[in-house]
Amino acid sequence: MNELLTISASTIDWSRAQFALTAIYHWLFVPLTLGLAVIMGIVETCYYRTRKPFWKDAARFWQRLFGVNFAMGVATGIILEFEFGTNWSNYSWFVGDIFGAPLAIEGIVAFFMESTFVAVMFFGWKKVSPGFHLASTWLTGLGATISAWWILVANAWMQYPVGCEFNADTMRNEMTSFADVALSPFAVDKFCHTVTSSWLVGAVFCLGVSCWYLLKKREQRLAKESIKIGSIVGLVAAVLAFLTGDNSAYMVSKTQPMKLAAMEALYNGGTDQSLTGVAWVNPFSQPDYTNDKEPPFRIAMPYGLSFLATHDIHGFVPGVNDLLNGYTLPDGTKVPSYAEKVIKGKAAQTNLYAYRKAKAAGKNADVQLEYVKKNMPYFGYGYVENLHDLVPPINICFWAFRIMVGLGALFMLYFLVMIFISYKKDISRMRWLHIAALCLIPLVYVASEAGWIVAEMGRQPWTIQDMLPTWAAVSDLQSGAVVTTFIIFLVLFTTMLAVEISILCKQIKKGPEHSEDVAPQAE
C-alpha cells in the first residue's frame, strides 16, 4: 500500500488541476442542455396544441441553440471519463467494478437514446407526425436527464459509498447491491438538486436571449412568449432547487460533517447552532480554525444551522475541531477523533498485508481477515500522515456556498418580477429589466459552478469519502506529462467554448426561421 505514497506531490496536484479544469468546462455545457430541453419541449407542446406556425418556428429556434450546446457537452464529457483511466488508475482499479457500472449504463442506454431521438427532432419535422416529433423532443431531453442521473449516481457514490464490500483477495471493492448504489438517498437528492438548478440555468438563458431581442426591437412576439415560459420554468426550478438544497444540507450533515463545518466556517460546534449569513472569512487563505474564536463580523440566524443539519433547533452540529479531536453527542455517544481513525486505518492496512502474506504461504488467515473487516470503514485514514490534511479549504467552501445561495435568491426574485410584469404590463418598454437579464447569464453560471465547487472541494482530500484520499488514487505519471495535457486541454476547451459562444451568438442574431405563412412583421 505504501508504494502509492511515493507518487510525487506535483503529479497529484496537476492531476487534480486537470480533472478540475475538465469538469468545470464540461459543466458549462451540461446545465444549459438540461435547461433548454425543458424550454424547447414546452414550446413545441404549445405548437402541438395550437398548430400555429409561430410556435413551430419558436420550437425550431430553441432546438437549434440546444443542438449547438449539446454537441459541445458530449465532446468534453468523453474526455472527462477517459481521465479516470489515465490520471486516476489506482482509483479505477480500487473501485472500478462499482464506479464503472453507472458510467457504462450512461454510455450505452442514455447516450444512444439521445442520439436516436435528437436526429428525429432535428430532421423529422416533415417526415414524422407532429405527435411523434413532440415525443422525440421530450425524449431527447429525457435522454440527457437520464445521462445526468447515471453520472450523478457515480458521483454520489464517491461522496457516500454504499452497496459494496472490500474483497481482500482481489484488493478491490466489489458491488453487493446495485439498487443501493443506484437509489441511495444521496444520489436521489443530488440528482434532483442538480437537475432543477440546471433548469434554472436554461430559464435565465432563455430570458437573456429574449430580452436581447426586446432591446434590439426584434422578434417581439417570440421574446414575450419565451419570457413567460422561461420565467415560470425558472421560478419553479428555483423553488425546487431551494427545497432539494435544504435536504442536501441534511444529507451532508449525516455523511460528510466536515464538509458542512467547512461550508459554515464552524470551528467549534455544539447544540443550538446559528446559521451564518455572512462573516469575515479571508477568501484567499485557510483560516486558523485551531483557535477558540469563530469568524468575526458574523451575522447569523439563531438555531438555523441546528435545524438545517438535524431538523431540530437544539440539535448538535460538530465543528472542524470537534471532528479532528473527537466529541461526545448529547445522548452520550462518543465519536472517535481523526487520530483514532488513522490508527484504525493503518491497522486495517497492516492486517490486510498480513492476511495476503499468510494466504500466499498457505496458512490460516481468518484472524487477520476479521481484523481487516472490522477496521475497513477507516481504511482510507491509513494513508493520512497529517491530520490537518483532512480539513477541506474552508475559505473556498464558505464563500462558494454563499455565492450559490445568494445568487439563487436573486434569480428567484427576478423570475417573480418578470412573471408579474410580463402578464400585467408591456415588458418591451422595461429596458432595465432587459439589461438585467443579460447580466444574469454569466451570474447563473457562476452560481452553478459554485455549487459544484462546494460539493467537490468540500469532500477533500477524499476521492471516495473515508475510503481513498487523492494522493492514493492518482496514476504514477511524470508530472511533466500531466502538465502538458493540462495545457492542451486548457487550449482545446477554451477554443471550444469560444466557438460555441460564437455560434450561439450568430444563431441568436439570425433569429428564428419563419414559416412561409408567418410574416416577420406580424410579430
Secondary structure as GFF3:
##gff-version 3
##sequence-region A 1 523
A	DSSP	three_ten_helix	2	6	.	.	.	ID=ss1
A	DSSP	alpha_helix	9	50	.	.	.	ID=ss2
A	DSSP	alpha_helix	53	86	.	.	.	ID=ss3
A	DSSP	alpha_helix	89	105	.	.	.	ID=ss4
A	DSSP	pi_helix	106	110	.	.	.	ID=ss5
A	DSSP	alpha_helix	111	123	.	.	.	ID=ss6
A	DSSP	alpha_helix	130	159	.	.	.	ID=ss7
A	DSSP	beta_strand	164	167	.	.	.	ID=ss8
A	DSSP	beta_strand	172	175	.	.	.	ID=ss9
A	DSSP	alpha_helix	178	182	.	.	.	ID=ss10
A	DSSP	alpha_helix	185	215	.	.	.	ID=ss11
A	DSSP	alpha_helix	220	255	.	.	.	ID=ss12
A	DSSP	alpha_helix	257	264	.	.	.	ID=ss13
A	DSSP	beta_strand	275	278	.	.	.	ID=ss14
A	DSSP	beta_strand	299	301	.	.	.	ID=ss15
A	DSSP	alpha_helix	304	310	.	.	.	ID=ss16
A	DSSP	alpha_helix	320	325	.	.	.	ID=ss17
A	DSSP	beta_strand	327	328	.	.	.	ID=ss18
A	DSSP	beta_strand	334	335	.	.	.	ID=ss19
A	DSSP	alpha_helix	338	360	.	.	.	ID=ss20
A	DSSP	alpha_helix	366	375	.	.	.	ID=ss21
A	DSSP	three_ten_helix	376	383	.	.	.	ID=ss22
A	DSSP	three_ten_helix	387	390	.	.	.	ID=ss23
A	DSSP	alpha_helix	394	424	.	.	.	ID=ss24
A	DSSP	three_ten_helix	427	429	.	.	.	ID=ss25
A	DSSP	alpha_helix	431	457	.	.	.	ID=ss26
A	DSSP	beta_strand	462	464	.	.	.	ID=ss27
A	DSSP	beta_strand	468	469	.	.	.	ID=ss28
A	DSSP	three_ten_helix	470	472	.	.	.	ID=ss29
A	DSSP	alpha_helix	479	510	.	.	.	ID=ss30
A	DSSP	three_ten_helix	520	522	.	.	.	ID=ss31
###
